[in-house]
Amino acid sequence: MTASRRAGRDAGPPASRPVPAPPRTAPVPVQPAAGKRTDPQPGERTGDAGANSAKRGARRRPARRRRRGRVPDVAVVLVGPMAAGKTSLGRRLARELGVPFVDTDAVFVREHGAITEFFAAHGEPEFRRIEAEVIAEQLAEPGARIVALGGGAVLHPETRRRLAAHPVVLLMTTERAVLRTANLSRRPLLRDDPGAWGRILKERKPLYDEVADVTFRTDRATKEQLAVRAAEWVRAQGRRRAAEQARNRSRTEGETE
């Protein structure tokens, strides 16, 4: 700009002229070109996000169906030697199947006090008698559930008789694994006499085999793996029982016609 043009202007910034607002027009929808994607609108999922979400949902839904799969409408019972993992695996198995879990030793303690003190005060025969009553009450409860028994529960003949009407899982392990993983402070028998575990198992093993329908080794897999395998077996038992009930109903209906 030349000096003469600057001299002819007023001092200060130039006055701004108001700019007229553009006329309002309705937005024209833009048609995406073939093969091209438009930006997502608010609240709209993008193609990849929607597809990924749909894929994730498709992966989750079968898992929920598996958990809701048929299970026996009676208690599934866990038996086995001391420290074989009946309580810890029982909880995981119950979660996997979506059913309640009951530990009969815990029920006994809640109703009658510590087992070691009861043993000392009343002796083993009285303990076994009341233990059998606790087990009978739990097995009589309707509906599917996982019930873990104490290691010596199979010693009572009435308990063994009742177990014949239930799917029974035997959990087995080894003395070496027990002494390596068990909390010995909570198991004074093993702490004071480590060889007692093997001697007790030798006496009770025939009774475990008598009542068990299937055996799982808890020292050869993780608890997560065992819970999945045991759940598959339980569901198979549920399907088998349902098929038997259907056949029995058909037979009964045929006889009444």
C-alpha positions as CSV (number, residue, x, y, z in Angstrom):
1,M,0.0,0.0,0.0
2,T,1.4,3.5,-0.9
3,A,2.0,6.4,1.5
4,S,-0.8,8.5,-0.2
5,R,-3.3,5.7,0.3
6,R,-2.4,5.3,3.9
7,A,-2.7,9.1,4.5
8,G,-6.2,9.1,3.1
9,R,-7.5,6.5,5.6
10,D,-8.9,7.1,9.1
11,A,-6.6,6.2,12.0
12,G,-7.4,2.9,13.8
13,P,-8.4,-0.5,12.4
14,P,-10.8,-0.6,9.5
15,A,-14.4,-0.8,10.3
16,S,-15.8,-4.3,9.7
17,R,-18.8,-4.7,7.6
18,P,-21.5,-7.2,8.8
19,V,-21.5,-10.4,6.8
20,P,-25.0,-11.6,6.0
21,A,-25.7,-15.1,7.2
22,P,-26.2,-17.7,4.5
23,P,-29.7,-18.7,3.9
24,R,-30.8,-21.9,5.8
25,T,-31.3,-24.9,3.7
26,A,-32.3,-28.4,4.6
27,P,-29.3,-30.7,4.7
28,V,-28.9,-32.7,1.6
29,P,-28.2,-36.4,2.3
30,V,-25.0,-37.5,0.8
31,Q,-25.1,-40.8,-1.0
32,P,-21.9,-42.7,-0.4
33,A,-20.1,-43.7,-3.5
34,A,-20.0,-47.4,-4.2
35,G,-17.4,-49.2,-2.2
36,K,-16.8,-46.2,0.2
37,R,-17.9,-45.8,3.8
38,T,-19.3,-42.7,5.3
39,D,-18.5,-41.4,8.8
40,P,-20.7,-42.9,11.5
41,Q,-23.6,-40.8,12.8
42,P,-23.8,-40.2,16.6
43,G,-24.9,-43.4,18.3
44,E,-24.3,-45.4,15.2
45,R,-21.8,-48.3,15.3
46,T,-19.2,-48.5,12.6
47,G,-19.2,-51.5,10.4
48,D,-16.0,-53.0,12.0
49,A,-17.2,-52.2,15.5
50,G,-20.6,-53.6,14.9
51,A,-19.2,-56.7,13.2
52,N,-16.7,-57.2,16.0
53,S,-19.4,-56.8,18.6
54,A,-21.6,-59.2,16.8
55,K,-18.8,-61.7,16.7
56,R,-18.1,-61.3,20.4
57,G,-21.7,-61.8,21.1
58,A,-21.8,-64.8,18.9
59,R,-18.9,-66.3,20.8
60,R,-20.4,-65.6,24.2
61,R,-23.9,-66.9,23.5
62,P,-22.9,-70.5,23.0
63,A,-21.0,-70.4,26.3
64,R,-24.1,-69.3,28.1
65,R,-26.1,-72.1,26.4
66,R,-23.5,-74.6,27.6
67,R,-23.8,-73.4,31.2
68,R,-27.6,-73.7,31.0
69,G,-27.3,-77.2,29.6
70,R,-29.2,-80.0,31.1
71,V,-27.9,-81.3,34.4
72,P,-29.4,-84.1,36.6
73,D,-32.3,-83.0,38.8
74,V,-30.6,-84.6,41.8
75,A,-27.5,-84.0,43.8
76,V,-24.2,-84.8,42.1
77,V,-21.9,-86.1,44.8
78,L,-18.1,-85.8,45.2
79,V,-16.2,-88.4,47.2
80,G,-12.6,-89.0,47.8
81,P,-9.7,-89.1,50.3
82,M,-8.7,-86.2,52.5
83,A,-7.2,-83.2,50.7
84,A,-8.1,-84.5,47.2
85,G,-9.7,-81.2,46.3
86,K,-13.4,-82.0,46.8
87,T,-14.3,-78.6,48.2
88,S,-12.3,-76.4,45.9
89,L,-13.2,-78.4,42.7
90,G,-16.8,-78.6,43.9
91,R,-17.2,-74.9,44.1
92,R,-15.7,-74.5,40.6
93,L,-17.9,-77.2,39.2
94,A,-21.0,-75.7,40.8
95,R,-20.2,-72.3,39.2
96,E,-19.6,-74.0,35.8
97,L,-23.0,-75.6,36.0
98,G,-24.8,-72.7,37.6
99,V,-26.1,-74.8,40.6
100,P,-25.6,-74.6,44.4
101,F,-22.7,-76.1,46.2
102,V,-22.8,-77.8,49.6
103,D,-19.9,-79.1,51.7
104,T,-21.3,-81.5,54.3
105,D,-18.3,-81.1,56.6
106,A,-19.1,-77.4,56.7
107,V,-22.8,-78.1,57.4
108,F,-21.7,-80.4,60.3
109,V,-19.4,-77.7,61.7
110,R,-22.1,-75.1,61.5
111,E,-24.6,-77.3,63.4
112,H,-22.4,-79.2,65.8
113,G,-19.1,-77.5,66.1
114,A,-15.5,-78.3,65.1
115,I,-15.1,-81.9,63.9
116,T,-11.9,-82.5,65.8
117,E,-13.5,-81.4,69.1
118,F,-16.6,-83.5,68.4
119,F,-14.4,-86.5,67.7
120,A,-12.5,-86.0,71.0
121,A,-15.7,-85.5,73.0
122,H,-18.0,-88.1,71.5
123,G,-15.9,-90.5,69.5
124,E,-15.9,-91.5,65.8
125,P,-19.1,-93.8,65.9
126,E,-21.3,-90.9,67.1
127,F,-19.6,-88.6,64.6
128,R,-20.3,-91.0,61.7
129,R,-23.9,-91.4,62.8
130,I,-24.6,-87.7,62.8
131,E,-22.6,-87.2,59.6
132,A,-24.8,-89.7,57.9
133,E,-27.9,-87.8,59.0
134,V,-26.5,-84.6,57.6
135,I,-25.7,-86.2,54.3
136,A,-29.2,-87.8,54.1
137,E,-30.7,-84.4,54.6
138,Q,-28.6,-82.8,51.8
139,L,-29.2,-85.6,49.4
140,A,-33.0,-85.4,50.0
141,E,-33.1,-81.7,48.9
142,P,-34.8,-81.4,45.5
143,G,-33.1,-80.0,42.4
144,A,-29.6,-80.1,40.9
145,R,-26.6,-79.3,43.2
146,I,-23.1,-80.3,43.9
147,V,-22.5,-82.0,47.3
148,A,-19.0,-82.7,48.6
149,L,-18.7,-85.4,51.3
150,G,-16.0,-85.8,53.9
151,G,-13.3,-88.4,53.3
152,G,-14.7,-91.0,55.6
153,A,-18.4,-90.5,54.8
154,V,-18.4,-93.7,52.7
155,L,-17.7,-95.8,55.8
156,H,-21.4,-95.6,56.8
157,P,-23.5,-98.2,55.0
158,E,-26.6,-96.1,54.9
159,T,-24.7,-93.3,53.1
160,R,-23.4,-95.8,50.5
161,R,-26.9,-97.0,50.0
162,R,-28.2,-93.5,49.4
163,L,-25.4,-92.7,46.9
164,A,-26.7,-95.4,44.6
165,A,-29.4,-93.0,43.5
166,H,-27.0,-90.2,42.6
167,P,-24.2,-89.5,40.1
168,V,-21.0,-89.9,42.2
169,V,-17.6,-88.5,41.2
170,L,-14.5,-89.9,42.8
171,L,-11.6,-87.4,43.1
172,M,-8.2,-89.2,43.5
173,T,-4.7,-87.9,44.0
174,T,-1.4,-89.2,45.5
175,E,0.1,-88.9,49.0
176,R,3.0,-87.0,47.5
177,A,0.7,-84.4,45.9
178,V,-1.3,-84.0,49.1
179,L,1.8,-83.4,51.3
180,R,3.1,-80.9,48.7
181,T,-0.1,-78.9,48.4
182,A,-2.2,-79.4,51.5
183,N,-2.3,-76.8,54.3
184,L,-0.9,-79.0,57.1
185,S,-1.7,-76.4,59.8
186,R,-5.4,-77.2,59.1
187,R,-4.8,-80.9,58.9
188,P,-3.1,-82.0,62.1
189,L,-3.4,-85.7,61.3
190,L,-1.2,-85.2,58.2
191,R,1.2,-82.9,60.0
192,D,1.8,-85.3,62.9
193,D,1.7,-88.5,60.8
194,P,2.3,-88.0,57.1
195,G,2.0,-91.7,56.4
196,A,-1.5,-91.8,57.7
197,W,-3.0,-90.6,54.4
198,G,-1.8,-93.6,52.5
199,R,-2.9,-96.1,55.2
200,I,-6.4,-94.5,55.4
201,L,-6.8,-94.5,51.6
202,K,-5.8,-98.2,51.4
203,E,-8.7,-99.0,53.8
204,R,-11.3,-96.8,52.1
205,K,-10.4,-97.2,48.4
206,P,-12.7,-100.3,47.9
207,L,-15.6,-98.3,49.3
208,Y,-14.8,-95.3,47.0
209,D,-14.8,-97.6,44.0
210,E,-18.1,-99.2,45.1
211,V,-20.0,-95.9,45.0
212,A,-18.2,-94.0,42.2
213,D,-19.5,-93.7,38.7
214,V,-16.4,-91.9,37.3
215,T,-13.0,-91.0,38.6
216,F,-10.9,-87.8,38.0
217,R,-7.3,-87.4,39.1
218,T,-6.8,-84.0,40.7
219,D,-3.0,-84.2,40.5
220,R,-2.8,-84.4,36.7
221,A,-4.7,-81.3,35.6
222,T,-5.6,-77.8,36.8
223,K,-8.8,-77.1,38.7
224,E,-10.1,-75.2,35.7
225,Q,-9.5,-78.1,33.4
226,L,-11.0,-80.5,35.8
227,A,-14.1,-78.4,36.4
228,V,-14.7,-78.3,32.6
229,R,-14.3,-82.0,32.2
230,A,-16.4,-82.9,35.2
231,A,-19.1,-80.5,34.0
232,E,-19.2,-82.2,30.6
233,W,-19.6,-85.6,32.4
234,V,-22.4,-84.2,34.6
235,R,-24.3,-82.8,31.6
236,A,-24.0,-86.2,29.9
237,Q,-25.5,-87.8,33.0
238,G,-28.3,-85.2,32.8
239,R,-29.1,-86.1,29.2
240,R,-29.0,-89.8,30.0
241,R,-31.4,-89.4,32.9
242,A,-33.7,-87.3,30.9
243,A,-33.8,-89.9,28.1
244,E,-34.5,-92.7,30.6
245,Q,-37.3,-90.7,32.1
246,A,-38.8,-90.1,28.7
247,R,-38.7,-93.8,27.9
248,N,-40.3,-94.6,31.2
249,R,-43.1,-92.2,30.6
250,S,-43.7,-93.6,27.1
251,R,-43.7,-97.1,28.6
252,T,-46.2,-96.1,31.3
253,E,-48.5,-94.4,28.8
254,G,-48.4,-97.4,26.6
255,E,-49.4,-99.7,29.4
256,T,-52.3,-97.5,30.5
257,E,-53.8,-97.4,27.0
